[in-house]
Amino acid sequence: MSRRSDAQLAARLGRDIVNGVFRRGRCCRARRNGERFSASRTALREAYSKLSGKGLIVARPRIGTRVRLRADWNLLDPDVLAWRLGSERRALRRRPVHLAPGDRAGAAEIAATSRTANSLGRIADAFGRMEQFKSGDGDLIGADVDFHVAILEATGNSFLAALGA
């Protein structure tokens, strides 16, 4: 795997992250990955930059590069979508997405059948804030966004939840 381009390296690391080789919060050590893929530090840095742009990893000084929560991934990015489709083909067949763009009623219907007590609490909290701020005092728009994001997340479908971003 010598002379691996940064795009090829990003794709390989991205598939590994999506497939769970690197678990959430775990460190993606540059030195170890450089040796694993026979990649230069420059190629690895560029690959990490691409993965960071897709929301898969985050780099922090003195903490290192870590895999982000799946909820933070840009699931609608073409590469991330392709990697997930490759790794979750069976799961996606069981949980297809039947939702037209802008179909809020469809998302609400899915959320109504897939909700948890926690998701209902988030929806109720956001709705309460919308009621509280409807007179114009407070952050009505923020409450409205939180309400819709909570509904999307309550569907239990990561692709719909990604629309909240």
C-alpha positions in Angstrom: 0.0 0.0 0.0 2.9 2.3 -0.6 2.3 5.7 -2.2 -1.4 5.7 -1.2 -3.0 8.9 -2.2 -4.8 11.0 0.5 -8.1 10.3 -1.2 -7.6 6.6 -1.2 -6.4 6.7 2.4 -9.4 8.8 3.5 -11.7 6.3 1.8 -10.1 3.4 3.6 -10.1 5.1 7.0 -13.6 6.3 6.4 -14.8 2.8 5.7 -13.0 1.6 8.8 -14.7 4.3 10.9 -18.2 3.5 9.5 -17.6 -0.2 9.9 -16.6 0.2 13.6 -12.9 -0.6 13.3 -12.3 2.7 15.0 -15.0 3.1 17.7 -16.5 6.4 18.9 -14.2 8.5 21.0 -11.2 6.3 20.2 -8.0 7.9 19.0 -6.9 7.5 15.4 -3.2 7.5 16.0 -1.4 9.0 13.0 1.8 7.1 13.5 0.1 3.8 13.7 -2.1 4.5 10.7 0.9 5.8 8.8 2.7 2.5 9.4 -0.5 0.4 8.7 -1.0 2.0 5.3 2.6 2.9 4.5 1.5 6.4 4.1 3.4 9.6 4.6 2.5 12.1 7.3 1.4 14.6 4.6 -1.0 12.1 3.0 -2.3 11.1 6.4 -2.8 14.7 7.4 -4.7 15.4 4.2 -6.9 12.2 4.7 -7.7 13.3 8.2 -8.6 16.7 6.9 -11.1 15.1 4.5 -12.6 12.9 7.2 -12.8 15.9 9.5 -14.8 17.8 6.9 -17.2 14.9 6.7 -17.7 15.1 10.4 -16.2 11.6 11.1 -13.3 12.7 13.2 -12.2 15.7 15.3 -8.6 16.7 16.0 -7.7 18.6 19.2 -4.3 19.7 20.5 -3.0 17.5 23.3 -6.0 15.2 22.9 -5.4 13.8 19.5 -7.7 12.8 16.6 -10.8 11.0 17.7 -13.8 9.4 16.1 -17.0 11.5 16.5 -20.4 10.4 17.5 -22.4 9.0 14.6 -24.9 11.8 15.1 -22.2 14.3 14.2 -21.3 12.6 10.9 -22.4 14.2 7.7 -24.5 11.2 6.7 -25.6 12.9 3.5 -22.1 13.4 2.2 -21.7 11.1 -0.9 -18.7 9.3 0.4 -20.1 8.7 3.9 -23.4 7.6 2.3 -21.6 5.1 0.1 -19.5 3.8 3.0 -22.6 3.3 5.1 -24.6 1.7 2.3 -21.7 -0.7 1.8 -21.6 -1.6 5.5 -25.3 -1.5 6.4 -27.0 -2.8 3.3 -29.0 -5.4 5.2 -30.1 -3.0 7.9 -31.1 -0.4 5.4 -33.3 -2.9 3.6 -35.1 -3.5 6.9 -35.5 0.2 7.6 -36.1 2.0 4.3 -36.6 5.7 4.1 -40.0 6.6 2.6 -40.0 10.4 2.9 -40.4 13.1 0.3 -38.4 16.2 0.8 -40.3 18.5 3.2 -42.6 15.8 4.3 -42.9 16.7 7.9 -46.0 14.7 8.5 -44.2 11.6 7.2 -41.3 12.2 9.7 -43.8 12.8 12.5 -45.6 9.5 11.6 -42.4 7.6 11.7 -41.4 9.3 15.0 -44.8 8.4 16.5 -44.1 4.7 16.0 -40.3 4.7 16.8 -40.2 7.2 19.7 -38.6 6.6 23.1 -39.4 8.3 26.4 -36.3 10.4 26.0 -37.3 11.5 22.5 -40.8 12.4 23.6 -39.4 14.5 26.4 -37.2 16.4 24.0 -40.1 17.0 21.7 -42.3 18.2 24.6 -39.6 20.4 25.9 -39.1 22.1 22.6 -42.8 22.5 22.0 -43.2 24.0 25.5 -40.5 26.6 24.7 -42.3 27.4 21.4 -45.5 28.0 23.4 -43.5 30.1 25.9 -41.9 32.3 23.2 -44.8 32.6 20.8 -45.4 36.2 21.9 -41.9 37.2 20.6 -40.1 37.1 23.9 -37.2 34.6 23.7 -35.8 32.4 21.1 -38.8 31.1 19.2 -36.8 30.2 16.1 -34.3 28.2 18.2 -37.2 26.4 19.9 -38.8 25.7 16.5 -35.6 24.2 15.1 -35.1 22.1 18.3 -38.7 20.8 17.9 -38.2 19.7 14.3 -34.7 18.2 15.0 -36.2 16.3 17.9 -38.9 14.8 15.7 -36.3 13.8 13.1 -34.2 12.2 15.7 -37.2 10.4 17.2 -37.7 8.5 14.0 -34.6 6.4 14.9 -33.5 6.7 11.3 -30.0 8.2 11.0 -30.6 9.5 7.5 -33.7 11.5 8.6 -31.9 12.7 11.8 -29.1 14.0 9.5 -31.6 16.3 7.9 -31.7 18.2 11.1 -28.1 19.4 10.6 
